[in-house]
Amino acid sequence: MAASAGIDEAGLVTALAAAQSADAAVRAPAEGALQAAAAQPGYCEALLRVVAARRAGGDAERWMAVLCLKNAIGRHWRVRAGANGAVSVTAAEKASVRSALLAALDEPSPQVAVQLAVVVARVARLDFPREWPGFFQALMGRLQQPSAVPDGLLVQRVYLTLHHVLKELASKRLAADQRVFAEVAAQLFEGVWAQWCADTSVAFEGVPAALDAAARGSAGADQPLLLALERWLLALKCLRRLVLHGFGPDARTLDDVPLVRRLVPACMEALGRMRSWRDAASAGAAVPLAPAIEKCALKALKTVVDLQHTHPWSFLGCLGTTFDACAAEVLAAPEGGRPRFDRLLIHCMTLLQNVLKNRGYRKALADSAAPNELTQRGERLTALGKEVRAELQVRVGADAMARLCVLLVRGYLPLTAEDLEEWEADPEAFAHEQDVVGSKDRLRPCAESLFATVLETAREACAPGVVAMLNEAVVEMGAAAPAAESTGAARARAASLALEAVYNAVGLGEYSLYDYVDFKSLFPNVLVPELAIDAAWRAPVRRRAAWLIGRWVSALDAPMRQVAYGALTPLLRVDDFAVRLAALGALHALCDDWSFEEEGFVPYLAPVLDACFALCPQSTELDTQTRVFALVGVLVERMPNSAAAAADRVVAQLPGAWAASESQPLLRIQVVSVVQRMVASLGLQGGPLQAMIAPVVAYCTNPDEREALSLLEDGLQLWLAVLRNAPTMSPELMALFPNIPRIIASMGFEHLQPCARLLEAYVLLGGAEFLQTHGGSVVTFLGAIVGEVKEAGLLMVLPSMDMMLMLFPADAPALLEGVLAKLVALLAERTESMRAVAEACCVLARVLFANARAFERLLSPTGPAAALLRPTVAASVASTGGLMRTFVGVWLEACDSLRSVHQRKLCSLALCVLLTSADPAVAVANLEPIIVVATGALAELDGGAASGSGGVLGQQWQRGCDGDDEDEDAGEGGAQRLRAAHAADQAAQADLRAALRDALRAAEATHGAAFAQAMGGVHAHVRTQLERALQPPAGSAAQ
């Protein structure tokens, strides 16, 4: 690889060494020098030469060089020259780097070798197969070339690289990339399989001898064996990816993957031997091979688990034996006959659970007599179902599942000595860890998940056993308790842990056990008395009893809930934090349940709130405080009639909680939620709550704040609740509005709906003062939406535009002229759906009805709307006679899509104004369709018995639209303002019948003979409908 012009390699090496310095004065200039070098051609080649120059003591510089090379590949390999100032790697340099990378794979340093493998993988992801079609042949061919390291190490380096390359290529999701990977799998599998089998033989021969030597106390040469096990592990990882990702999942395709039945038995054989090797290594002195053996055993079983999950049908030939091996491991571990291997047990339980939950297997076992559809796929499923039943019918039968269920409860669910030590050391941290640990991270959560699956799968077989264990544990607890403080302490502690495990099982299987456990007897006779006993050795049962009540909420009737409230509330003040948190969770479940009744909780509201707020200062975990405010928020929301009595308690805590939760967005979300619910329930009543609201809203809705992404949604809800409940506009609320266009500008349209509702609330609350102060921001906000978003976004902002035009008919059209012009131009393009067109036409109809001069100016040939038309649209508009005629045509087409009476009346009133136009192409040419729309609206109004003035149009008019319930939570002040706005609407008060009669007379006077001719051409049915419409209905005022 030739030297690169412009790159000072000596200076580069110096900079690489200095960049690792802890002294910022040394490190900063070196980093600047590296950045400058990265912009020069040949940078990647120069770094690779540094990596390849294996100078004594230079591994630190070489490691830094390969890291810089990895970053350079990501930044410059696929960048066009000059794009954003970045420098791309030339084709010649890429070819040179690719060749040099493969030559450098015989790297002696493990740290540098790993990073080199990652670099090769990144290049292969970008260049294979187009620019580097022979990559895999060259990579595997590297094994036959001369090397500076022993052959065994070279094989390890090649397979390390292959592992990282396959990992990168398997993550590509495009169909073409997946087809390429399938071809790679077919090409590589046999070679990788041969290498893995060879290393398997080496391990099978060498490991037992090494363990025997270690047992005799003689030192052996373990390094070659460690290298062989490492190669074995890397080859297995490669085989796993080739089989998993080189074929489509057979659950979907039903295509057989025969490689599964080659790989799985070999993995299980290796697992069996490694399991015994691990036991032997654990029994004696420390053996260097032990960690490698554990890692290989885990990967072997993990491979089997993944293959079963991805290719369940191809797994059938191995299903029975694999299921037996995993079940045997799970069943034998509690007996203590051999050292327990928890991580291996997790994989075993995961496989059993995957088998039991597999839909195809379950259907085959459940519908053994039901044939599938008579198609090729159906026949294939029928045949596969027979194989499933042959392998699983007995293994997942009633007796086997009942035995497994009992063993899981007794062998895996009880708390261990290690758990109790963690509990004693930090009860709060222990409780939270038990709640959040994943089922694939710890053995007990995995056993809990498997237990729930087994119980769901074989409810009739397992439920009686669980009930029997429950009764047995309760009896044993009662028998052991009297001597717990003296001679029977050990028995009592064992009984306590056993009962805690059974309670855990009953809670996990609540749905499946509902018809088997007599909870109405268990609750008052066992659980409630347990909660009242304050003995340290009973704390596990006490905690689990509280948790169990929260799990069985659906079984509690109103009187039982009263007892539960009374039993759980004192637990919020006990010394043991784990018990307190369990009680807190149970109360949250009870209060957040659909059967919760406010009256029943009133006596406990104040004590619970006091206990919750006393708990916060004593806690050290963020999760505790988050849960406290979650419960407080639920209580405020679910007890609106009683919230006022407890308001002082809650409000007194909120400012301090907000200040103390800085940089804790999860807790702040709960605080904001409580504030929002307080405002929605009680309104704004001054005091500390109102004083903190404006700063909190300003912080949550400022897109520049570091917690904006976490708090914005809840902050917008609080903001809306404040506006809807505020009696008057305050300067603090007025000053907040500019945040709305800033949110849209910086965060896109994700929060458009709440922002649109906020605008409408501001218009209702602030009135003319608001528009005078923030009219420019309003126009900026609306201008960023209209014409720039899809239909859903446009429909969100049209109601606020209509509200402004309704409340301020004289001033709003001028303020919104630019936005209205964009709306007209959008309609002229005829690309929106009919619903969006109809809603937009209603907004423009409002302009025409209330301010005809502004409407004419908007649609004039030299007006703002015409200036926004694209050339092709402008030509189309000109061919139809102008923008006014085009818009009227669009409008009349959309009238059938109007969704409420008030919209149809509004459009009819505006069309009547249109009849008075002096342009015959507008008034006379559209006479008949205007009459049809107006008489149809009159018929609806007459049918609804509306008054002639339109002042009582029923619920539709007062609500503003049909079936729209978005304002049900508008708050009392917001609802009143909304009703007042609609009641004062000029269109609501207008007389449509009189408007139509006057418009026809004006048109007749203006157009004379043309009007008469047009009227004569109106269909007879329409004329009859018009005559009927112009006559007031009997017993009512004129329409």
Buried (B, 14 or more C-beta within 10 A) or exposed (E): BEEBEEBBBEEBBBBBBBBBEEEEEEBEEBEEBBEEBBEBBBBBBBBBBBBBEBEEEBBBBBBBBBBBBBBBBEBBBEBEEEEEEEBBBEEEBBEBBBEBBBEBBBBEBEEBBBBBBBBBBBBBBBBBBEBBEEBBEBBBEBBEEEBEBEEBBBBBBBBBBBBBBBBBBBEEEEEEBBEBBBEBBEBBBEBBBEBBEBBBEBBBEBBBEBBEBBBEEEEBEBEBBBBBBBBBBBBBBBBBBBBBBBBBBBBEEBEBBEBBBBBBBBBBEBBEBBBBBBBBBBEEEEBBBBBBBBBBBBBBBBBBBBBBBBBBBBBBBBBBEBBEBBBEBBBBBBEEEBEBBEBBBBBBBBBBBBBBBBEBBBBBBEEEEEEBEEEEEEEBBBEBBEBBBEBBEEBBEEEBBBBBBBBBBBBBBBBEEEBBEBBEEBBBBBBBBBBEEEBEEBBBBBBBBBBBBBBBBBBEBBBEBBBEBBEEBBEBBEEBBEEBEEEBEEBBBBBBBBBBBBBBBBBBBBEBBEEBBEBEEBBBEBBBEBBEEBEEBBBBBBBBBBBBBBBBBEBBEEEBBBBBBBBBBBBBEBEBBBBBBBBBBBBBBBBBBEEBEBEBBBEBBEBBBBBBBEBBEEBEBEBBBBBBBBBBBBBBBBBEEBBBEBBEBBBEBBBBBBEBBEEBBEBBBBBBBBBBBBBBBBBBEEEBBBEBBBEBBBBBBBBEBEBBEBBBBBBBBBBBBBBBBBEEBBEBBBEBBBBBBBBBEEBEBEBBBBBBBBBBBBBBBBBEEBBEBBBEBBBBBBBBBBBEBEBEBBBBBBBBBBBBBBBBBEBBBEBBBBBBBBBBBBBBBEEBBEBBBBBBBBBBBBBBBBBBEBBBBBBBEEBBBBEBBEEEBBEBBBEEBBBBBBBBBBBBBBBEBBBBBBBBBBBBBBBBBBBBBEBBBBBBBBBBBBBBBBBBBBBBBBEEEBBBBBBEBEEBBBBBBEEEEEBEEBBEBBBEBBBEBBEEBBBBEBBBBBBBBBBBEBBBEBBEEBBEEBBEEBEEEBBEBBEEBBEBBEEEEBB
